[in-house]
Amino acid sequence: MTDALVIVFVKNIKLGTVKTRLAKTVGDYGAFEVYSELVKITEKATEALDIDKRIYFSNAAVDTQWENEFKTVQKGIDLGERMLNAFKDGFEAGYERIVLIGSDLPDINSTHIENGLDALKTNDMVFGPAEDGGYYLVGMSKMEELIFKNKPWSQANLLELTLQELEEKQAKVGILETLNDIDNYDDLIVSDFYKNNQKLQEKIQQLND
C-alpha cells in the first residue's frame, strides 16, 4: 500500500448514457465513440503511476478495464455525494494524500496526477481547473466535506464558489494547470485529441452522413 491514492471516476460505456450533451450534436453512437477514446487516454495516464488506484464505475465494475486494479461502484445520489463517499473510503483505508480525476480529459497524463499529489505535501486541497469553470482533478490531504455539499455541479461557477468557501475557512489550496474536458461539440472539434485522431473523425463523419 502506498500513502497516496488515485481515484478514477468512470462512466460505464453504454450507448445513450455517456456524453449526453455531446450526443445532441453527434448522436449517441458518436458520443459513445468519443467517450470510449477518452477512457483509453485516462487508463493510459494512470497506468504509468506506481501508486495505488481505485476505479469507481457508475454502474458496474468492468473486468477488461484497469486490469488488476481495485474496482468498485460509485455510491450516492449526486456527483458530490459520490465523490465524498469515495474520499471517505480512501481516508478510512489509511491513505494520506488522495486525488480524484474524471475520465473525459483528452490531455490528461500521469504528470498532471503526480503534480496533484505533490501539491498535497504542502496544501490541504488541490484542484485542476477545467476551462468550463469546473475542475478535472480534486485532491485532499485531510477530509473537507464542504467541497462536495450544495454545489452547482456542471455550472460555470463551480470552482470559483468552492474556492471562495475554502478561503473563508483559511484552507491551503494548490491550483494546477487548466485543462479542457469534452462536454459538447465545440469542445470536441477544437481539441488536438480530435484533430489528431483521423479514425475518430471518420467514424463521426460516417455516423452523421
Contacts in CASP RR format, 6 or more apart in sequence:
PFRMAT RR
TARGET T0000
AUTHOR 0000-0000-0000
METHOD contacts of the structure
MODEL  1
MTDALVIVFVKNIKLGTVKTRLAKTVGDYGAFEVYSELVKITEKATEALD
IDKRIYFSNAAVDTQWENEFKTVQKGIDLGERMLNAFKDGFEAGYERIVL
IGSDLPDINSTHIENGLDALKTNDMVFGPAEDGGYYLVGMSKMEELIFKN
KPWSQANLLELTLQELEEKQAKVGILETLNDIDNYDDLIVSDFYKNNQKL
QEKIQQLND
1 52 0 8 1.000
1 94 0 8 1.000
1 95 0 8 1.000
2 50 0 8 1.000
2 51 0 8 1.000
2 52 0 8 1.000
2 95 0 8 1.000
3 95 0 8 1.000
3 96 0 8 1.000
3 97 0 8 1.000
4 51 0 8 1.000
4 52 0 8 1.000
4 95 0 8 1.000
4 96 0 8 1.000
4 97 0 8 1.000
4 98 0 8 1.000
4 99 0 8 1.000
4 117 0 8 1.000
4 120 0 8 1.000
5 51 0 8 1.000
5 52 0 8 1.000
5 53 0 8 1.000
5 54 0 8 1.000
5 90 0 8 1.000
5 93 0 8 1.000
5 95 0 8 1.000
5 97 0 8 1.000
5 98 0 8 1.000
5 99 0 8 1.000
6 46 0 8 1.000
6 49 0 8 1.000
6 51 0 8 1.000
6 52 0 8 1.000
6 53 0 8 1.000
6 54 0 8 1.000
6 98 0 8 1.000
6 99 0 8 1.000
6 100 0 8 1.000
6 101 0 8 1.000
6 113 0 8 1.000
6 117 0 8 1.000
7 53 0 8 1.000
7 54 0 8 1.000
7 55 0 8 1.000
7 56 0 8 1.000
7 86 0 8 1.000
7 87 0 8 1.000
7 90 0 8 1.000
7 98 0 8 1.000
7 99 0 8 1.000
7 100 0 8 1.000
7 101 0 8 1.000
8 42 0 8 1.000
8 46 0 8 1.000
8 53 0 8 1.000
8 54 0 8 1.000
8 55 0 8 1.000
8 56 0 8 1.000
8 66 0 8 1.000
8 100 0 8 1.000
8 101 0 8 1.000
8 102 0 8 1.000
8 103 0 8 1.000
9 56 0 8 1.000
9 58 0 8 1.000
9 74 0 8 1.000
9 82 0 8 1.000
9 83 0 8 1.000
9 86 0 8 1.000
9 100 0 8 1.000
9 101 0 8 1.000
9 102 0 8 1.000
9 103 0 8 1.000
10 39 0 8 1.000
10 42 0 8 1.000
10 55 0 8 1.000
10 56 0 8 1.000
10 57 0 8 1.000
10 58 0 8 1.000
10 65 0 8 1.000
10 102 0 8 1.000
10 103 0 8 1.000
11 17 0 8 1.000
11 18 0 8 1.000
11 35 0 8 1.000
11 57 0 8 1.000
11 58 0 8 1.000
11 103 0 8 1.000
12 57 0 8 1.000
12 58 0 8 1.000
12 59 0 8 1.000
12 60 0 8 1.000
12 62 0 8 1.000
13 32 0 8 1.000
13 35 0 8 1.000
13 36 0 8 1.000
13 39 0 8 1.000
14 59 0 8 1.000
15 28 0 8 1.000
15 29 0 8 1.000
15 32 0 8 1.000
16 23 0 8 1.000
16 28 0 8 1.000
16 31 0 8 1.000
16 32 0 8 1.000
18 31 0 8 1.000
18 32 0 8 1.000
18 35 0 8 1.000
19 31 0 8 1.000
19 32 0 8 1.000
19 34 0 8 1.000
19 35 0 8 1.000
19 104 0 8 1.000
19 182 0 8 1.000
19 183 0 8 1.000
20 31 0 8 1.000
21 183 0 8 1.000
21 184 0 8 1.000
22 30 0 8 1.000
22 31 0 8 1.000
22 34 0 8 1.000
22 182 0 8 1.000
22 183 0 8 1.000
22 184 0 8 1.000
22 185 0 8 1.000
22 187 0 8 1.000
22 188 0 8 1.000
23 30 0 8 1.000
23 31 0 8 1.000
24 184 0 8 1.000
25 184 0 8 1.000
25 185 0 8 1.000
26 34 0 8 1.000
26 185 0 8 1.000
26 188 0 8 1.000
26 204 0 8 1.000
26 207 0 8 1.000
26 208 0 8 1.000
27 207 0 8 1.000
27 208 0 8 1.000
29 207 0 8 1.000
30 203 0 8 1.000
30 204 0 8 1.000
30 207 0 8 1.000
30 208 0 8 1.000
33 200 0 8 1.000
33 203 0 8 1.000
33 204 0 8 1.000
33 207 0 8 1.000
34 182 0 8 1.000
34 188 0 8 1.000
34 194 0 8 1.000
34 200 0 8 1.000
34 204 0 8 1.000
35 103 0 8 1.000
35 104 0 8 1.000
37 193 0 8 1.000
37 197 0 8 1.000
37 200 0 8 1.000
38 103 0 8 1.000
38 104 0 8 1.000
38 105 0 8 1.000
38 106 0 8 1.000
38 182 0 8 1.000
38 193 0 8 1.000
39 65 0 8 1.000
39 103 0 8 1.000
41 105 0 8 1.000
41 106 0 8 1.000
41 108 0 8 1.000
41 193 0 8 1.000
42 101 0 8 1.000
42 102 0 8 1.000
42 103 0 8 1.000
42 105 0 8 1.000
42 108 0 8 1.000
43 65 0 8 1.000
43 66 0 8 1.000
45 108 0 8 1.000
45 109 0 8 1.000
45 110 0 8 1.000
45 112 0 8 1.000
45 113 0 8 1.000
46 53 0 8 1.000
46 66 0 8 1.000
46 101 0 8 1.000
46 110 0 8 1.000
46 113 0 8 1.000
48 110 0 8 1.000
49 110 0 8 1.000
49 113 0 8 1.000
49 114 0 8 1.000
51 117 0 8 1.000
52 70 0 8 1.000
52 95 0 8 1.000
53 66 0 8 1.000
53 69 0 8 1.000
53 70 0 8 1.000
54 69 0 8 1.000
54 70 0 8 1.000
54 71 0 8 1.000
54 72 0 8 1.000
54 86 0 8 1.000
54 89 0 8 1.000
54 90 0 8 1.000
55 61 0 8 1.000
55 65 0 8 1.000
55 66 0 8 1.000
55 69 0 8 1.000
55 70 0 8 1.000
55 71 0 8 1.000
55 72 0 8 1.000
56 71 0 8 1.000
56 72 0 8 1.000
56 73 0 8 1.000
56 74 0 8 1.000
56 82 0 8 1.000
56 86 0 8 1.000
57 71 0 8 1.000
57 72 0 8 1.000
57 73 0 8 1.000
57 74 0 8 1.000
58 73 0 8 1.000
58 74 0 8 1.000
59 73 0 8 1.000
60 73 0 8 1.000
61 71 0 8 1.000
61 72 0 8 1.000
61 73 0 8 1.000
62 71 0 8 1.000
74 82 0 8 1.000
74 85 0 8 1.000
74 86 0 8 1.000
75 81 0 8 1.000
75 82 0 8 1.000
75 85 0 8 1.000
76 82 0 8 1.000
76 85 0 8 1.000
78 153 0 8 1.000
79 153 0 8 1.000
80 148 0 8 1.000
80 149 0 8 1.000
80 151 0 8 1.000
80 153 0 8 1.000
81 148 0 8 1.000
83 100 0 8 1.000
83 138 0 8 1.000
83 148 0 8 1.000
84 145 0 8 1.000
84 147 0 8 1.000
84 148 0 8 1.000
84 149 0 8 1.000
86 100 0 8 1.000
87 98 0 8 1.000
87 100 0 8 1.000
87 140 0 8 1.000
87 143 0 8 1.000
87 148 0 8 1.000
88 143 0 8 1.000
90 98 0 8 1.000
91 98 0 8 1.000
91 143 0 8 1.000
96 141 0 8 1.000
97 117 0 8 1.000
97 120 0 8 1.000
97 121 0 8 1.000
97 139 0 8 1.000
97 140 0 8 1.000
97 141 0 8 1.000
98 120 0 8 1.000
98 139 0 8 1.000
98 140 0 8 1.000
98 141 0 8 1.000
99 113 0 8 1.000
99 116 0 8 1.000
99 117 0 8 1.000
99 120 0 8 1.000
99 126 0 8 1.000
99 137 0 8 1.000
99 138 0 8 1.000
99 139 0 8 1.000
100 137 0 8 1.000
100 138 0 8 1.000
100 139 0 8 1.000
101 108 0 8 1.000
101 113 0 8 1.000
101 136 0 8 1.000
101 137 0 8 1.000
102 136 0 8 1.000
102 137 0 8 1.000
104 181 0 8 1.000
104 182 0 8 1.000
104 183 0 8 1.000
105 136 0 8 1.000
105 179 0 8 1.000
105 180 0 8 1.000
105 181 0 8 1.000
105 182 0 8 1.000
106 180 0 8 1.000
106 181 0 8 1.000
106 182 0 8 1.000
106 191 0 8 1.000
106 192 0 8 1.000
106 193 0 8 1.000
106 194 0 8 1.000
107 179 0 8 1.000
107 180 0 8 1.000
107 191 0 8 1.000
107 192 0 8 1.000
107 193 0 8 1.000
108 136 0 8 1.000
108 179 0 8 1.000
112 128 0 8 1.000
112 137 0 8 1.000
112 176 0 8 1.000
112 177 0 8 1.000
112 179 0 8 1.000
113 137 0 8 1.000
115 176 0 8 1.000
115 177 0 8 1.000
116 126 0 8 1.000
116 128 0 8 1.000
116 137 0 8 1.000
116 139 0 8 1.000
116 176 0 8 1.000
119 126 0 8 1.000
119 174 0 8 1.000
119 176 0 8 1.000
120 126 0 8 1.000
120 139 0 8 1.000
120 140 0 8 1.000
120 141 0 8 1.000
121 141 0 8 1.000
122 172 0 8 1.000
123 141 0 8 1.000
123 172 0 8 1.000
123 173 0 8 1.000
123 174 0 8 1.000
124 140 0 8 1.000
124 141 0 8 1.000
124 142 0 8 1.000
124 144 0 8 1.000
124 171 0 8 1.000
124 172 0 8 1.000
124 173 0 8 1.000
125 138 0 8 1.000
125 139 0 8 1.000
125 140 0 8 1.000
125 141 0 8 1.000
125 144 0 8 1.000
125 147 0 8 1.000
125 166 0 8 1.000
125 171 0 8 1.000
125 172 0 8 1.000
125 173 0 8 1.000
125 174 0 8 1.000
126 137 0 8 1.000
126 138 0 8 1.000
126 139 0 8 1.000
126 140 0 8 1.000
126 173 0 8 1.000
126 174 0 8 1.000
126 175 0 8 1.000
126 176 0 8 1.000
127 135 0 8 1.000
127 137 0 8 1.000
127 138 0 8 1.000
127 139 0 8 1.000
127 159 0 8 1.000
127 162 0 8 1.000
127 163 0 8 1.000
127 173 0 8 1.000
127 174 0 8 1.000
127 175 0 8 1.000
127 176 0 8 1.000
128 135 0 8 1.000
128 136 0 8 1.000
128 137 0 8 1.000
128 138 0 8 1.000
128 175 0 8 1.000
128 176 0 8 1.000
128 177 0 8 1.000
128 178 0 8 1.000
128 179 0 8 1.000
129 135 0 8 1.000
129 136 0 8 1.000
129 159 0 8 1.000
129 175 0 8 1.000
129 176 0 8 1.000
129 178 0 8 1.000
129 179 0 8 1.000
130 136 0 8 1.000
130 159 0 8 1.000
130 178 0 8 1.000
130 179 0 8 1.000
130 180 0 8 1.000
130 181 0 8 1.000
131 178 0 8 1.000
131 179 0 8 1.000
131 180 0 8 1.000
131 181 0 8 1.000
132 156 0 8 1.000
132 180 0 8 1.000
132 181 0 8 1.000
132 183 0 8 1.000
132 187 0 8 1.000
133 156 0 8 1.000
133 157 0 8 1.000
133 158 0 8 1.000
133 159 0 8 1.000
133 160 0 8 1.000
134 156 0 8 1.000
134 158 0 8 1.000
134 159 0 8 1.000
135 158 0 8 1.000
135 159 0 8 1.000
135 162 0 8 1.000
136 179 0 8 1.000
136 181 0 8 1.000
137 176 0 8 1.000
138 147 0 8 1.000
140 147 0 8 1.000
144 166 0 8 1.000
144 169 0 8 1.000
144 171 0 8 1.000
146 165 0 8 1.000
146 166 0 8 1.000
146 169 0 8 1.000
147 162 0 8 1.000
147 166 0 8 1.000
151 158 0 8 1.000
151 161 0 8 1.000
151 162 0 8 1.000
152 158 0 8 1.000
152 161 0 8 1.000
163 173 0 8 1.000
166 173 0 8 1.000
167 173 0 8 1.000
180 187 0 8 1.000
180 191 0 8 1.000
181 187 0 8 1.000
182 188 0 8 1.000
182 191 0 8 1.000
182 193 0 8 1.000
188 194 0 8 1.000
189 195 0 8 1.000
194 200 0 8 1.000
194 201 0 8 1.000
END
